[in-house]
Structures are given as C-alpha cells and as structure tokens.
C-alpha cells in the first residue's frame, strides 16, 4: 500500500491487524484514547481501504 499511516491511526491499525477483528469498545478498553478520536481514526483507515466494517462498531483488515 502506498498510504502512510501515522499516529493513532497506525496504533489502531496495528491493534486490528493483530486481533483480526476488533470493536470500537475493545479498542477503547485497550487504550486511553478518547472514543471520538478512535472513531475518527477508524473512519480514516476505512476510507484508505486498509480496514473494513463488518458489523456495527466491528472492524477487520480489508480482504485483498
């Protein structure tokens, strides 16, 4: 991928990559990050095509 992911987005991407699937609440429980910041990062990662939403508040790595 040619997209460079930094900061909180990178941290959240790595968490989802390791866990395979992860909910926003699981991410919140694993970090001291504000819920709105997590949501914003997840939306950005989805828009970049790195992760995909598979349910309400549930995300996984994008299938190739």
CHARMM internal coordinates of N, CA and C (Angstrom, degrees):
IC EDIT
DIST 1 N 1 CA 1.4456
DIST 1 CA 1 C 1.5232
ANGL 1 N 1 CA 1 C 109.42
DIST 1 C 2 N 1.3025
ANGL 1 CA 1 C 2 N 115.45
DIHE 1 N 1 CA 1 C 2 N 142.68
DIST 2 N 2 CA 1.4590
ANGL 1 C 2 N 2 CA 119.71
DIHE 1 CA 1 C 2 N 2 CA 179.83
DIST 2 CA 2 C 1.5291
ANGL 2 N 2 CA 2 C 111.63
DIHE 1 C 2 N 2 CA 2 C -94.36
DIST 2 C 3 N 1.3220
ANGL 2 CA 2 C 3 N 117.38
DIHE 2 N 2 CA 2 C 3 N 1.10
DIST 3 N 3 CA 1.4572
ANGL 2 C 3 N 3 CA 121.76
DIHE 2 CA 2 C 3 N 3 CA -179.77
DIST 3 CA 3 C 1.5207
ANGL 3 N 3 CA 3 C 109.01
DIHE 2 C 3 N 3 CA 3 C -82.63
DIST 3 C 4 N 1.3254
ANGL 3 CA 3 C 4 N 116.20
DIHE 3 N 3 CA 3 C 4 N 129.06
DIST 4 N 4 CA 1.4637
ANGL 3 C 4 N 4 CA 120.74
DIHE 3 CA 3 C 4 N 4 CA 177.20
DIST 4 CA 4 C 1.5218
ANGL 4 N 4 CA 4 C 108.61
DIHE 3 C 4 N 4 CA 4 C -96.82
DIST 4 C 5 N 1.3201
ANGL 4 CA 4 C 5 N 115.69
DIHE 4 N 4 CA 4 C 5 N 123.03
DIST 5 N 5 CA 1.4556
ANGL 4 C 5 N 5 CA 121.71
DIHE 4 CA 4 C 5 N 5 CA -177.97
DIST 5 CA 5 C 1.5213
ANGL 5 N 5 CA 5 C 108.11
DIHE 4 C 5 N 5 CA 5 C -107.87
DIST 5 C 6 N 1.3339
ANGL 5 CA 5 C 6 N 116.11
DIHE 5 N 5 CA 5 C 6 N 129.59
DIST 6 N 6 CA 1.4697
ANGL 5 C 6 N 6 CA 121.35
DIHE 5 CA 5 C 6 N 6 CA -176.70
DIST 6 CA 6 C 1.5093
ANGL 6 N 6 CA 6 C 111.79
DIHE 5 C 6 N 6 CA 6 C -128.77
DIST 6 C 7 N 1.3215
ANGL 6 CA 6 C 7 N 115.09
DIHE 6 N 6 CA 6 C 7 N 165.04
DIST 7 N 7 CA 1.4586
ANGL 6 C 7 N 7 CA 122.59
DIHE 6 CA 6 C 7 N 7 CA 170.67
DIST 7 CA 7 C 1.5110
ANGL 7 N 7 CA 7 C 114.19
DIHE 6 C 7 N 7 CA 7 C 59.65
DIST 7 C 8 N 1.3288
ANGL 7 CA 7 C 8 N 115.26
DIHE 7 N 7 CA 7 C 8 N -135.16
DIST 8 N 8 CA 1.4695
ANGL 7 C 8 N 8 CA 121.68
DIHE 7 CA 7 C 8 N 8 CA -177.56
DIST 8 CA 8 C 1.5181
ANGL 8 N 8 CA 8 C 111.27
DIHE 7 C 8 N 8 CA 8 C -61.51
DIST 8 C 9 N 1.3338
ANGL 8 CA 8 C 9 N 117.50
DIHE 8 N 8 CA 8 C 9 N -37.28
DIST 9 N 9 CA 1.4617
ANGL 8 C 9 N 9 CA 119.90
DIHE 8 CA 8 C 9 N 9 CA 178.89
DIST 9 CA 9 C 1.5194
ANGL 9 N 9 CA 9 C 110.57
DIHE 8 C 9 N 9 CA 9 C -59.42
DIST 9 C 10 N 1.3340
ANGL 9 CA 9 C 10 N 115.76
DIHE 9 N 9 CA 9 C 10 N -42.88
DIST 10 N 10 CA 1.4671
ANGL 9 C 10 N 10 CA 119.61
DIHE 9 CA 9 C 10 N 10 CA -179.92
DIST 10 CA 10 C 1.5219
ANGL 10 N 10 CA 10 C 110.29
DIHE 9 C 10 N 10 CA 10 C -65.08
DIST 10 C 11 N 1.3155
ANGL 10 CA 10 C 11 N 117.10
DIHE 10 N 10 CA 10 C 11 N -43.86
DIST 11 N 11 CA 1.4672
ANGL 10 C 11 N 11 CA 122.06
DIHE 10 CA 10 C 11 N 11 CA 179.49
DIST 11 CA 11 C 1.5320
ANGL 11 N 11 CA 11 C 110.41
DIHE 10 C 11 N 11 CA 11 C -59.47
DIST 11 C 12 N 1.3232
ANGL 11 CA 11 C 12 N 116.84
DIHE 11 N 11 CA 11 C 12 N -45.90
DIST 12 N 12 CA 1.4593
ANGL 11 C 12 N 12 CA 121.65
DIHE 11 CA 11 C 12 N 12 CA -178.98
DIST 12 CA 12 C 1.5217
ANGL 12 N 12 CA 12 C 110.76
DIHE 11 C 12 N 12 CA 12 C -69.52
DIST 12 C 13 N 1.3240
ANGL 12 CA 12 C 13 N 117.51
DIHE 12 N 12 CA 12 C 13 N -39.98
DIST 13 N 13 CA 1.4688
ANGL 12 C 13 N 13 CA 121.19
DIHE 12 CA 12 C 13 N 13 CA 177.15
DIST 13 CA 13 C 1.5262
ANGL 13 N 13 CA 13 C 110.76
DIHE 12 C 13 N 13 CA 13 C -59.02
DIST 13 C 14 N 1.3245
ANGL 13 CA 13 C 14 N 116.75
DIHE 13 N 13 CA 13 C 14 N -44.98
DIST 14 N 14 CA 1.4627
ANGL 13 C 14 N 14 CA 121.05
DIHE 13 CA 13 C 14 N 14 CA 179.91
DIST 14 CA 14 C 1.5286
ANGL 14 N 14 CA 14 C 111.00
DIHE 13 C 14 N 14 CA 14 C -63.90
DIST 14 C 15 N 1.3241
ANGL 14 CA 14 C 15 N 117.55
DIHE 14 N 14 CA 14 C 15 N -38.54
DIST 15 N 15 CA 1.4696
ANGL 14 C 15 N 15 CA 121.20
DIHE 14 CA 14 C 15 N 15 CA 177.82
DIST 15 CA 15 C 1.5268
ANGL 15 N 15 CA 15 C 110.70
DIHE 14 C 15 N 15 CA 15 C -62.45
DIST 15 C 16 N 1.3262
ANGL 15 CA 15 C 16 N 116.88
DIHE 15 N 15 CA 15 C 16 N -45.27
DIST 16 N 16 CA 1.4614
ANGL 15 C 16 N 16 CA 121.19
DIHE 15 CA 15 C 16 N 16 CA -179.77
DIST 16 CA 16 C 1.5248
ANGL 16 N 16 CA 16 C 110.04
DIHE 15 C 16 N 16 CA 16 C -67.31
DIST 16 C 17 N 1.3277
ANGL 16 CA 16 C 17 N 116.94
DIHE 16 N 16 CA 16 C 17 N -39.19
DIST 17 N 17 CA 1.4649
ANGL 16 C 17 N 17 CA 121.41
DIHE 16 CA 16 C 17 N 17 CA 179.85
DIST 17 CA 17 C 1.5321
ANGL 17 N 17 CA 17 C 110.74
DIHE 16 C 17 N 17 CA 17 C -60.45
DIST 17 C 18 N 1.3193
ANGL 17 CA 17 C 18 N 116.71
DIHE 17 N 17 CA 17 C 18 N -43.80
DIST 18 N 18 CA 1.4649
ANGL 17 C 18 N 18 CA 121.33
DIHE 17 CA 17 C 18 N 18 CA -178.88
DIST 18 CA 18 C 1.5260
ANGL 18 N 18 CA 18 C 112.14
DIHE 17 C 18 N 18 CA 18 C -71.70
DIST 18 C 19 N 1.3256
ANGL 18 CA 18 C 19 N 117.21
DIHE 18 N 18 CA 18 C 19 N -37.26
DIST 19 N 19 CA 1.4663
ANGL 18 C 19 N 19 CA 121.48
DIHE 18 CA 18 C 19 N 19 CA -175.80
DIST 19 CA 19 C 1.5281
ANGL 19 N 19 CA 19 C 113.20
DIHE 18 C 19 N 19 CA 19 C -86.32
DIST 19 C 20 N 1.3174
ANGL 19 CA 19 C 20 N 117.96
DIHE 19 N 19 CA 19 C 20 N -11.31
DIST 20 N 20 CA 1.4723
ANGL 19 C 20 N 20 CA 124.58
DIHE 19 CA 19 C 20 N 20 CA -175.36
DIST 20 CA 20 C 1.5292
ANGL 20 N 20 CA 20 C 112.13
DIHE 19 C 20 N 20 CA 20 C 73.85
DIST 20 C 21 N 1.3135
ANGL 20 CA 20 C 21 N 118.67
DIHE 20 N 20 CA 20 C 21 N -56.45
DIST 21 N 21 CA 1.4704
ANGL 20 C 21 N 21 CA 121.81
DIHE 20 CA 20 C 21 N 21 CA 172.23
DIST 21 CA 21 C 1.5237
ANGL 21 N 21 CA 21 C 107.76
DIHE 20 C 21 N 21 CA 21 C -133.06
DIST 21 C 22 N 1.3343
ANGL 21 CA 21 C 22 N 114.89
DIHE 21 N 21 CA 21 C 22 N 148.16
DIST 22 N 22 CA 1.4537
ANGL 21 C 22 N 22 CA 118.78
DIHE 21 CA 21 C 22 N 22 CA -177.20
DIST 22 CA 22 C 1.5244
ANGL 22 N 22 CA 22 C 109.17
DIHE 21 C 22 N 22 CA 22 C -155.95
DIST 22 C 23 N 1.3188
ANGL 22 CA 22 C 23 N 115.53
DIHE 22 N 22 CA 22 C 23 N 143.31
DIST 23 N 23 CA 1.4612
ANGL 22 C 23 N 23 CA 120.34
DIHE 22 CA 22 C 23 N 23 CA 178.00
DIST 23 CA 23 C 1.5344
ANGL 23 N 23 CA 23 C 109.17
DIHE 22 C 23 N 23 CA 23 C -96.35
DIST 23 C 24 N 1.3155
ANGL 23 CA 23 C 24 N 115.18
DIHE 23 N 23 CA 23 C 24 N 163.35
DIST 24 N 24 CA 1.4596
ANGL 23 C 24 N 24 CA 119.88
DIHE 23 CA 23 C 24 N 24 CA 177.35
DIST 24 CA 24 C 1.5232
ANGL 24 N 24 CA 24 C 110.25
DIHE 23 C 24 N 24 CA 24 C -61.27
DIST 24 C 25 N 1.3206
ANGL 24 CA 24 C 25 N 117.20
DIHE 24 N 24 CA 24 C 25 N -37.38
DIST 25 N 25 CA 1.4651
ANGL 24 C 25 N 25 CA 120.97
DIHE 24 CA 24 C 25 N 25 CA 179.78
DIST 25 CA 25 C 1.5302
ANGL 25 N 25 CA 25 C 111.33
DIHE 24 C 25 N 25 CA 25 C -66.94
DIST 25 C 26 N 1.3305
ANGL 25 CA 25 C 26 N 117.68
DIHE 25 N 25 CA 25 C 26 N -36.70
DIST 26 N 26 CA 1.4706
ANGL 25 C 26 N 26 CA 120.95
DIHE 25 CA 25 C 26 N 26 CA 176.91
DIST 26 CA 26 C 1.5233
ANGL 26 N 26 CA 26 C 110.45
DIHE 25 C 26 N 26 CA 26 C -66.61
DIST 26 C 27 N 1.3250
ANGL 26 CA 26 C 27 N 116.43
DIHE 26 N 26 CA 26 C 27 N -39.58
DIST 27 N 27 CA 1.4662
ANGL 26 C 27 N 27 CA 120.26
DIHE 26 CA 26 C 27 N 27 CA 177.31
DIST 27 CA 27 C 1.5246
ANGL 27 N 27 CA 27 C 109.34
DIHE 26 C 27 N 27 CA 27 C -63.44
DIST 27 C 28 N 1.3362
ANGL 27 CA 27 C 28 N 116.32
DIHE 27 N 27 CA 27 C 28 N -45.18
DIST 28 N 28 CA 1.4691
ANGL 27 C 28 N 28 CA 121.04
DIHE 27 CA 27 C 28 N 28 CA 179.69
DIST 28 CA 28 C 1.5264
ANGL 28 N 28 CA 28 C 110.98
DIHE 27 C 28 N 28 CA 28 C -59.80
DIST 28 C 29 N 1.3158
ANGL 28 CA 28 C 29 N 117.33
DIHE 28 N 28 CA 28 C 29 N -41.22
DIST 29 N 29 CA 1.4632
ANGL 28 C 29 N 29 CA 121.65
DIHE 28 CA 28 C 29 N 29 CA -179.76
DIST 29 CA 29 C 1.5317
ANGL 29 N 29 CA 29 C 111.90
DIHE 28 C 29 N 29 CA 29 C -68.05
DIST 29 C 30 N 1.3251
ANGL 29 CA 29 C 30 N 117.01
DIHE 29 N 29 CA 29 C 30 N -26.61
DIST 30 N 30 CA 1.4678
ANGL 29 C 30 N 30 CA 121.61
DIHE 29 CA 29 C 30 N 30 CA -177.45
DIST 30 CA 30 C 1.5243
ANGL 30 N 30 CA 30 C 113.45
DIHE 29 C 30 N 30 CA 30 C -88.64
DIST 30 C 31 N 1.3272
ANGL 30 CA 30 C 31 N 117.36
DIHE 30 N 30 CA 30 C 31 N -12.78
DIST 31 N 31 CA 1.4620
ANGL 30 C 31 N 31 CA 120.76
DIHE 30 CA 30 C 31 N 31 CA -177.47
DIST 31 CA 31 C 1.5216
ANGL 31 N 31 CA 31 C 109.57
DIHE 30 C 31 N 31 CA 31 C -131.75
DIST 31 C 32 N 1.3123
ANGL 31 CA 31 C 32 N 115.75
DIHE 31 N 31 CA 31 C 32 N 170.63
DIST 32 N 32 CA 1.4628
ANGL 31 C 32 N 32 CA 120.34
DIHE 31 CA 31 C 32 N 32 CA 174.50
DIST 32 CA 32 C 1.5274
ANGL 32 N 32 CA 32 C 110.16
DIHE 31 C 32 N 32 CA 32 C -103.45
DIST 32 C 33 N 1.3290
ANGL 32 CA 32 C 33 N 114.88
DIHE 32 N 32 CA 32 C 33 N 29.89
DIST 33 N 33 CA 1.4570
ANGL 32 C 33 N 33 CA 122.16
DIHE 32 CA 32 C 33 N 33 CA -175.61
DIST 33 CA 33 C 1.5302
ANGL 33 N 33 CA 33 C 111.22
DIHE 32 C 33 N 33 CA 33 C -90.84
DIST 33 C 34 N 1.3144
ANGL 33 CA 33 C 34 N 115.68
DIHE 33 N 33 CA 33 C 34 N 141.96
DIST 34 N 34 CA 1.4552
ANGL 33 C 34 N 34 CA 123.76
DIHE 33 CA 33 C 34 N 34 CA 176.36
DIST 34 CA 34 C 1.5321
ANGL 34 N 34 CA 34 C 109.94
DIHE 33 C 34 N 34 CA 34 C -58.90
DIST 34 C 35 N 1.3337
ANGL 34 CA 34 C 35 N 116.88
DIHE 34 N 34 CA 34 C 35 N 140.21
DIST 35 N 35 CA 1.4641
ANGL 34 C 35 N 35 CA 122.13
DIHE 34 CA 34 C 35 N 35 CA -178.37
DIST 35 CA 35 C 1.5300
ANGL 35 N 35 CA 35 C 111.83
DIHE 34 C 35 N 35 CA 35 C -57.14
DIST 35 C 36 N 1.3198
ANGL 35 CA 35 C 36 N 118.19
DIHE 35 N 35 CA 35 C 36 N -42.86
DIST 36 N 36 CA 1.4704
ANGL 35 C 36 N 36 CA 121.00
DIHE 35 CA 35 C 36 N 36 CA -179.87
DIST 36 CA 36 C 1.5197
ANGL 36 N 36 CA 36 C 111.75
DIHE 35 C 36 N 36 CA 36 C -64.73
DIST 36 C 37 N 1.3180
ANGL 36 CA 36 C 37 N 118.04
DIHE 36 N 36 CA 36 C 37 N -34.07
DIST 37 N 37 CA 1.4636
ANGL 36 C 37 N 37 CA 121.85
DIHE 36 CA 36 C 37 N 37 CA 176.41
DIST 37 CA 37 C 1.5242
ANGL 37 N 37 CA 37 C 109.92
DIHE 36 C 37 N 37 CA 37 C -66.50
DIST 37 C 38 N 1.3211
ANGL 37 CA 37 C 38 N 116.49
DIHE 37 N 37 CA 37 C 38 N -41.89
DIST 38 N 38 CA 1.4657
ANGL 37 C 38 N 38 CA 121.00
DIHE 37 CA 37 C 38 N 38 CA 177.80
DIST 38 CA 38 C 1.5205
ANGL 38 N 38 CA 38 C 109.81
DIHE 37 C 38 N 38 CA 38 C -62.35
DIST 38 C 39 N 1.3151
ANGL 38 CA 38 C 39 N 116.34
DIHE 38 N 38 CA 38 C 39 N -47.08
DIST 39 N 39 CA 1.4668
ANGL 38 C 39 N 39 CA 121.18
DIHE 38 CA 38 C 39 N 39 CA 179.76
DIST 39 CA 39 C 1.5228
ANGL 39 N 39 CA 39 C 111.61
DIHE 38 C 39 N 39 CA 39 C -58.79
DIST 39 C 40 N 1.3209
ANGL 39 CA 39 C 40 N 115.89
DIHE 39 N 39 CA 39 C 40 N -44.56
DIST 40 N 40 CA 1.4627
ANGL 39 C 40 N 40 CA 121.32
DIHE 39 CA 39 C 40 N 40 CA 179.05
DIST 40 CA 40 C 1.5280
ANGL 40 N 40 CA 40 C 110.86
DIHE 39 C 40 N 40 CA 40 C -62.05
DIST 40 C 41 N 1.3184
ANGL 40 CA 40 C 41 N 116.82
DIHE 40 N 40 CA 40 C 41 N -43.55
DIST 41 N 41 CA 1.4689
ANGL 40 C 41 N 41 CA 121.10
DIHE 40 CA 40 C 41 N 41 CA -179.77
DIST 41 CA 41 C 1.5275
ANGL 41 N 41 CA 41 C 110.65
DIHE 40 C 41 N 41 CA 41 C -64.46
DIST 41 C 42 N 1.3251
ANGL 41 CA 41 C 42 N 116.62
DIHE 41 N 41 CA 41 C 42 N -42.29
DIST 42 N 42 CA 1.4616
ANGL 41 C 42 N 42 CA 121.16
DIHE 41 CA 41 C 42 N 42 CA -179.66
DIST 42 CA 42 C 1.5363
ANGL 42 N 42 CA 42 C 110.54
DIHE 41 C 42 N 42 CA 42 C -65.80
DIST 42 C 43 N 1.3086
ANGL 42 CA 42 C 43 N 117.24
DIHE 42 N 42 CA 42 C 43 N -40.81
DIST 43 N 43 CA 1.4666
ANGL 42 C 43 N 43 CA 120.68
DIHE 42 CA 42 C 43 N 43 CA 176.76
DIST 43 CA 43 C 1.5279
ANGL 43 N 43 CA 43 C 109.98
DIHE 42 C 43 N 43 CA 43 C -61.69
DIST 43 C 44 N 1.3332
ANGL 43 CA 43 C 44 N 116.90
DIHE 43 N 43 CA 43 C 44 N -43.58
DIST 44 N 44 CA 1.4643
ANGL 43 C 44 N 44 CA 120.53
DIHE 43 CA 43 C 44 N 44 CA 177.71
DIST 44 CA 44 C 1.5160
ANGL 44 N 44 CA 44 C 112.03
DIHE 43 C 44 N 44 CA 44 C -61.46
DIST 44 C 45 N 1.3214
ANGL 44 CA 44 C 45 N 117.64
DIHE 44 N 44 CA 44 C 45 N -43.99
DIST 45 N 45 CA 1.4655
ANGL 44 C 45 N 45 CA 121.36
DIHE 44 CA 44 C 45 N 45 CA 178.80
DIST 45 CA 45 C 1.5240
ANGL 45 N 45 CA 45 C 111.31
DIHE 44 C 45 N 45 CA 45 C -64.53
DIST 45 C 46 N 1.3227
ANGL 45 CA 45 C 46 N 116.37
DIHE 45 N 45 CA 45 C 46 N -35.79
DIST 46 N 46 CA 1.4656
ANGL 45 C 46 N 46 CA 120.73
DIHE 45 CA 45 C 46 N 46 CA 176.86
DIST 46 CA 46 C 1.5287
ANGL 46 N 46 CA 46 C 109.99
DIHE 45 C 46 N 46 CA 46 C -66.92
DIST 46 C 47 N 1.3227
ANGL 46 CA 46 C 47 N 116.71
DIHE 46 N 46 CA 46 C 47 N -44.02
DIST 47 N 47 CA 1.4698
ANGL 46 C 47 N 47 CA 120.95
DIHE 46 CA 46 C 47 N 47 CA 179.21
DIST 47 CA 47 C 1.5232
ANGL 47 N 47 CA 47 C 111.82
DIHE 46 C 47 N 47 CA 47 C -64.45
DIST 47 C 48 N 1.3354
ANGL 47 CA 47 C 48 N 117.81
DIHE 47 N 47 CA 47 C 48 N -33.20
DIST 48 N 48 CA 1.4661
ANGL 47 C 48 N 48 CA 121.98
DIHE 47 CA 47 C 48 N 48 CA 176.88
DIST 48 CA 48 C 1.5233
ANGL 48 N 48 CA 48 C 111.47
DIHE 47 C 48 N 48 CA 48 C -73.39
DIST 48 C 49 N 1.3356
ANGL 48 CA 48 C 49 N 117.41
DIHE 48 N 48 CA 48 C 49 N -13.89
DIST 49 N 49 CA 1.4569
ANGL 48 C 49 N 49 CA 121.20
DIHE 48 CA 48 C 49 N 49 CA -179.78
DIST 49 CA 49 C 1.5181
ANGL 49 N 49 CA 49 C 113.66
DIHE 48 C 49 N 49 CA 49 C 84.06
DIST 49 C 50 N 1.3242
ANGL 49 CA 49 C 50 N 117.56
DIHE 49 N 49 CA 49 C 50 N 18.22
DIST 50 N 50 CA 1.4652
ANGL 49 C 50 N 50 CA 120.91
DIHE 49 CA 49 C 50 N 50 CA -178.48
DIST 50 CA 50 C 1.5259
ANGL 50 N 50 CA 50 C 112.58
DIHE 49 C 50 N 50 CA 50 C -88.91
DIST 50 C 51 N 1.3290
ANGL 50 CA 50 C 51 N 116.68
DIHE 50 N 50 CA 50 C 51 N -31.73
DIST 51 N 51 CA 1.4601
ANGL 50 C 51 N 51 CA 121.33
DIHE 50 CA 50 C 51 N 51 CA 177.65
DIST 51 CA 51 C 1.5150
ANGL 51 N 51 CA 51 C 107.96
DIHE 50 C 51 N 51 CA 51 C -131.52
DIST 51 C 52 N 1.3420
ANGL 51 CA 51 C 52 N 115.53
DIHE 51 N 51 CA 51 C 52 N 166.87
DIST 52 N 52 CA 1.4601
ANGL 51 C 52 N 52 CA 119.63
DIHE 51 CA 51 C 52 N 52 CA 177.25
DIST 52 CA 52 C 1.5190
ANGL 52 N 52 CA 52 C 109.88
DIHE 51 C 52 N 52 CA 52 C -137.01
DIST 52 C 53 N 1.3111
ANGL 52 CA 52 C 53 N 114.39
DIHE 52 N 52 CA 52 C 53 N 150.20
DIST 53 N 53 CA 1.4654
ANGL 52 C 53 N 53 CA 121.13
DIHE 52 CA 52 C 53 N 53 CA 178.26
DIST 53 CA 53 C 1.5207
ANGL 53 N 53 CA 53 C 107.96
DIHE 52 C 53 N 53 CA 53 C -83.70
DIST 53 C 54 N 1.3347
ANGL 53 CA 53 C 54 N 116.10
DIHE 53 N 53 CA 53 C 54 N 128.46
DIST 54 N 54 CA 1.4621
ANGL 53 C 54 N 54 CA 119.47
DIHE 53 CA 53 C 54 N 54 CA -179.58
DIST 54 CA 54 C 1.5243
ANGL 54 N 54 CA 54 C 111.80
DIHE 53 C 54 N 54 CA 54 C -115.53
DIST 54 C 55 N 1.3051
ANGL 54 CA 54 C 55 N 116.62
DIHE 54 N 54 CA 54 C 55 N -2.06
DIST 55 N 55 CA 1.4566
ANGL 54 C 55 N 55 CA 122.35
DIHE 54 CA 54 C 55 N 55 CA 178.55
DIST 55 CA 55 C 1.5113
ANGL 55 N 55 CA 55 C 108.45
DIHE 54 C 55 N 55 CA 55 C -175.63
DIST 55 C 56 N 1.3043
ANGL 55 CA 55 C 56 N 116.12
DIHE 55 N 55 CA 55 C 56 N -179.86
DIST 56 N 56 CA 1.4583
ANGL 55 C 56 N 56 CA 119.76
DIHE 55 CA 55 C 56 N 56 CA -179.62
DIST 56 CA 56 C 1.5294
ANGL 56 N 56 CA 56 C 110.11
DIHE 55 C 56 N 56 CA 56 C -66.08
DIST 56 C 57 N 1.3255
ANGL 56 CA 56 C 57 N 116.05
DIHE 56 N 56 CA 56 C 57 N 110.76
DIST 57 N 57 CA 1.4508
ANGL 56 C 57 N 57 CA 121.60
DIHE 56 CA 56 C 57 N 57 CA 179.63
DIST 57 CA 57 C 1.5124
ANGL 57 N 57 CA 57 C 114.55
DIHE 56 C 57 N 57 CA 57 C 71.77
DIST 57 C 58 N 1.3434
ANGL 57 CA 57 C 58 N 118.19
DIHE 57 N 57 CA 57 C 58 N 15.79
DIST 58 N 58 CA 1.4601
ANGL 57 C 58 N 58 CA 123.16
DIHE 57 CA 57 C 58 N 58 CA -177.70
DIST 58 CA 58 C 1.5217
ANGL 58 N 58 CA 58 C 109.79
DIHE 57 C 58 N 58 CA 58 C -120.95
DIST 58 C 59 N 1.3235
ANGL 58 CA 58 C 59 N 116.13
DIHE 58 N 58 CA 58 C 59 N 129.87
DIST 59 N 59 CA 1.4549
ANGL 58 C 59 N 59 CA 121.50
DIHE 58 CA 58 C 59 N 59 CA -173.97
DIST 59 CA 59 C 1.5237
ANGL 59 N 59 CA 59 C 111.00
DIHE 58 C 59 N 59 CA 59 C -132.61
DIST 59 C 60 N 1.3450
ANGL 59 CA 59 C 60 N 115.03
DIHE 59 N 59 CA 59 C 60 N 154.26
DIST 60 N 60 CA 1.4589
ANGL 59 C 60 N 60 CA 121.69
DIHE 59 CA 59 C 60 N 60 CA 174.94
DIST 60 CA 60 C 1.5243
ANGL 60 N 60 CA 60 C 107.97
DIHE 59 C 60 N 60 CA 60 C -144.55
DIST 60 C 61 N 1.3415
ANGL 60 CA 60 C 61 N 115.60
DIHE 60 N 60 CA 60 C 61 N 169.41
DIST 61 N 61 CA 1.4500
ANGL 60 C 61 N 61 CA 119.49
DIHE 60 CA 60 C 61 N 61 CA 176.15
DIST 61 CA 61 C 1.5219
ANGL 61 N 61 CA 61 C 109.08
DIHE 60 C 61 N 61 CA 61 C -63.07
DIST 61 C 62 N 1.3145
ANGL 61 CA 61 C 62 N 115.58
DIHE 61 N 61 CA 61 C 62 N 146.29
DIST 62 N 62 CA 1.4634
ANGL 61 C 62 N 62 CA 121.08
DIHE 61 CA 61 C 62 N 62 CA 179.89
DIST 62 CA 62 C 1.5173
ANGL 62 N 62 CA 62 C 109.62
DIHE 61 C 62 N 62 CA 62 C -67.38
DIST 62 C 63 N 1.3174
ANGL 62 CA 62 C 63 N 116.98
DIHE 62 N 62 CA 62 C 63 N 133.43
DIST 63 N 63 CA 1.4586
ANGL 62 C 63 N 63 CA 121.69
DIHE 62 CA 62 C 63 N 63 CA 176.97
DIST 63 CA 63 C 1.5201
ANGL 63 N 63 CA 63 C 108.79
DIHE 62 C 63 N 63 CA 63 C -72.20
DIST 63 C 64 N 1.3005
ANGL 63 CA 63 C 64 N 115.38
DIHE 63 N 63 CA 63 C 64 N 137.16
DIST 64 N 64 CA 1.4810
ANGL 63 C 64 N 64 CA 119.69
DIHE 63 CA 63 C 64 N 64 CA -179.60
DIST 64 CA 64 C 1.4992
ANGL 64 N 64 CA 64 C 110.91
DIHE 63 C 64 N 64 CA 64 C -77.73
END
COOR INIT
IC SEED 1 N 1 CA 1 C
IC BUILD
